[in-house]
Amino acid sequence: MNPGRRFAFFLSTLGIFILLSACASQPVDLIYEPGSNQVQPKQYVSSLHFGFVTFEDDRMIPKGTGVKRMIGWGQPDTFIANVNIPRHVTESFVKQYRYLGFHATWIRTPPPNFSFSSRDWVRSLRLQYPNVNVFVIGKIKDYQFQMGYGGFIEGTGEKSIQAQTNIEAYFIDGNTGRFIWGDTIHHRTRGVVKDQPALIVAADKTESTLQRVILDFADRSVPHLAKVFPGAIRVTNNGMAAAPGTPAAIAPQAVNPNQSPIPSGKGRLVVSTTPAGGKVYIDGVYYGNTPILLDLPSGIHLLKVRMDGYHALRDKIGILEQKVTTWEERLHKKY
């Protein structure tokens, strides 16, 4: 048997082993809830219509074996989900975008000649979906959990869950077919199984990492989309659009809210964190690290603070004209 056939035989055997092993375990129930983790609805008002093409499952084992429901590892089992993973992930993107206030369509079945490697795929989608402004295509690089036990001797400690999601996605102009923005975003979380069943904890942790990835894509894509579609996306408060304008950052060496006059039509925001050094984003645009002082147009703005090794913080800030607003929070480490 030549090397190529031996490798194919190995993959098919491995796939059968995984499937049989997984079938011996209870399926993991994945039910994506866009409002979990206190994420507020209708954070944006937008005229854009997003079309999400079913993501490609680029994970090593599913790609090699065709087992599209593989979701976790653990001793002695490999776990499967109650849903097809590429369809579940894509539908989760659609649900979350709609919850945030965007128009979103799930393109379950692309045109027959669709191919991620073909240059003609956008033209085919545009003919079939002429009302879509932004097509989103992506690959699932990682989406699973690992279940194990701690302790100096393996198996003597508490059962723990480590979940992670890694998605590569690209935003394409539906009118021109041109690339707008894309990136690979990864989130990971850990937890200890205590009072709840292990598979419920595993599902919750896995979905939590997926939500953080989707929210990051939404936040980080906004400034890029705004350049291509001026005025098409606005941050909201109960459906009321925020006042337009761009915040001006003031050097944070010695943040003093009264160090200079506040410009007309604006209010002042002072952002500080413990520890310092968090990256500050206002309405999806990065302006510097904490501590920082920003002069913003009056209205409601979406604040996000990120720092490597710490959980990201999101908040809506109301800015009053000629008033100073102080925002101070402690960043919590990831475990």
N, C-alpha and C positions, 0 to 999 in steps of 0.2 A: 504494500500500500504506500503510495507516494505521500510526502509530507502534507500537501494540501488536503488530501482526503483524510489523513489521520487527524488533522486539526478540525475538520468539519465533523468527523465522527465524534471527536472529543466534545465539541460544543453541543451536538445533538444529545449525547449521553448526559452531559452536565445539565442540559435543559430538562431532560426527563427526570433526572435526580432531584433537581430543584422543585419542579412541579409536584412530584410525588411527595417530597418532604413538606412542601408548603400546604398541600392538600390535607396533610395530617393535622394541621393546626387550624384553629378557628380563623376565618377571614377577618382582617382588620377593617372596621367600618370608618371610611373616610367621608365626612359630611362637612363640606366647606361652608363656614358661616362668615360672610364679609363683615358683620358687625361685631365680631369677637374682639377681645383685647381693647374694648372701649374706643374703637375707631368710629368717629362721627360720620353720619351720612351727608350727602349733598355738599361736599366741601368745594366743589367746583361748579361753575356754570359754563357750558361749552357748546358751541355749535358743531364741533367736530364729531364725526361718526367713525369709530374704530372697528376694524374687521380683524378678528383674531383667527388665524388659520391654525387648525389643530397642530399642536407642537409635536416635533419629532422626538421620539424616545431615544436619546443618544447614550443612555447608561450602558455600561459594558455588558452585563449579563443579559438584560432584556434584548439588547441589540444583537447579541450573538445567538440567543436561544429563542427569541420570539415570545417570551413570557412577559406580557405587558402588564401584569398585575403584581409583579414582585415589588414589595414595599419595605421589607425589613429583614434583619439578620438576628440570630440569637441561638444560644445553645439549648436544645439540639436542633431547633427548627429554622427554616427560612420561611418568612411570612408572605402571604399574598393579601391583596386588598379586595374589597367587595366591588371595585370598579376598575375599568381600564384606565391606567395612569395617564397616558397622553390626553385622553378625553377629559379626565377629571381636572388635570392641571389647567388646560385651556378654558374649560367652563368656569374654573375658579377665577381666572383673570377676568372673564366677562362679567361674572357676578360682582367682583370687587369694583371694577370700573363703573358699572351701573350704580352701585351703592355710593360711589364717590361723586356721582352726578354726570358722568359721561354717557354718551350713546355708544353702545357696543353690540356687535353681532358676532356670533360664533360661526365661523365658516367650517362646518363639520366635514364637508366633502369638497375638496378643491377640484378644479377642472381636471379632466382625464390626463392632460399633458402637463400637469403641475409637477415641478421638480425644484427642490431647494437649490440645486446646482445649475439650473437653467436660467438664462437671462430673459427668457420670454414669459416667466411665470407671472410677473406683475401685469403684463398686457392681457393675459388670460383672465386674471382675477378682475381686472378693471372692466372687462366686457360683461362679466357675470354679476359684478357688484358695483355698478356705476355710482351709487350714492355713498360709498365708503371713501372717506378722506384720507385715512391712515390705515394701511395694512400692517399687522404685526405678525411676524413669523419668529419661531424660536425653536430651541433645542433644550431638552431636559438633560442636563449633564449629571445631576445627582438629585434624588428625591427619595429618601429612605430613612429608616432609623436602625440603630443597633441596640440590642438589649443584652445586658451582661450583669455580672455581680462584682461588687467590690470586695475589699478585704485583702489582708496580706496573703492568705491562701485563697486561690480562685474559688468562688462559690460560697465563701463564708460570710460575706458582707451583704449589704442591702442591694436589691435589684435596681439597676439604673438604666436610664434611657438616654441615648444621644441621637438627636435627629438633625438632619441637614437638608437644605434645598439649594441647588445651584442651577440657575437658568440663564441661558444665552438668548437674547431677544433683540430684534431689529425693527425699527419703525420706518416704514416706507411711504412716501408721498403717493397717495392713490391717484392723483391727477397727472403727475409727471413720471412716476415710477422711480424717482430719485431717492437715495438714502437720506434719511433725516438724522437718525441717531440710533445707536445700539451699544450694548454692553453685556458683560457677564456679571451677575450679582449673586452672592453667596451668603447664606445665613445659617447659623448653627446654634443649637440650644441643648441643654442637658437637664435632666430631672431625676429624682429618686422616687421609686414606686413605694407608696405608703398605704393609704387607705383605699385607693381605687384599683380596679383590675389593671394589670400591666398593659394590655392592648389598648385600653381606653386612654391611658397616659401617653402611650406611644403615638396614637392617632392625634391626640391634642397637640403634642409637641411637634409632630411632623407638619400639621396644618398651620401651626404658629409660625414656623420658619417659612412656609410658602407665603403666608400673608405678608410677612415682613419683606420678602423679595418683591411681591407684587406692588406693595406700597412704595418701595424704593424706586421701582421702574416708573410708577406714576409720577412721583415727585421729581425725579431727575430728568424725566423726558419733557416736563412742562416748559422750561426755558428754551429748549431746542425747538419744540413745536411752535412756541410763540414767535420765534423768528420767521418761520415759514408761513404761519397763519396768524398775522398780527390781530390782536383783539379777540381771538377765537376762544381763549380760555381765561377765566377770571376766578379768583378765590372768593368764596361766598360766606355769608352768615345768614342761615335760614332763608336762603334763596335771594338775598340782597347782595348785589355785587359790591365788591370793595372799590374804594376810590382808586383811580389809576395813578401811576407814578412809580419812580424808582428810588429806593432808599439810598441814602448817602452814608457811608461808613466813616466814623471818626476814629482816629488812631487810639488804640486801647491802652497805651502805656500807663496812663493814670486816669482811669475812667471817672469823670466827675460830671454828673448830669447837668450841672450849671456852668460848665466851663465856656460855653459859647451860646449866643442867641439861637433860638429855634426858628428855622425858616418859616415864613408865612404858609399856612395851609398844611403844616406838618406837625407831628408830635414826636416825642423822643422816647426811644426804647433802650434800656440798659439791660444787657443779657450777661449773666455771670453763672458759672457752674463750679461745683466742687467735685473733682479737681478741675482746674482751669485747663484751657486748650481744646475745648469742644468746638467742632466746626459748626458754624451757624448758617442756616439756610432760611431765607425769607421768600415765601411764595415760589419755592423750588430753585432759587438762585443763591449761590454761595457768596458770603460777604466777608468772612474772616473767622478768627477763633476767639473764644471767650477768654477774658472779659472784653466786651465790645459795646460801643454806643452807636445807635443807628437813628437817623432822622427819617421818619416814614410818613407818607401821606395818611391823613386821618381815615379811619375805616378799620376793617377786619383783615388781618394778615395771618397766613399760616407759617408758624415757626417750627423749625426742626433743628435739633442739635444731635450731632453724631460724633463719636470718638471711638477709635479702634479699641476693642476689648471691653466696651461698655454698651449697654442697651441704649438705643436711640430714643429720644424724647420728641413728642409732637404736641403742639398746642396751638390754639387760636388766640390771637392777641388783639384786643380792641385798642386802637390808638386814637386819642382825643387831641384835637388841635391845640398846640401850645402847652400840652401837658406832658409830664414825664411818667413813663410806665416802667417799673422795675420787675424783672423776671429772674428769679434765682432758684436753681434746683441742684440737687445732688445727683450725679451720674452713678448708676449701679453697675457693677462688674458682671460680665457674663460668666456663668459657671459651667 
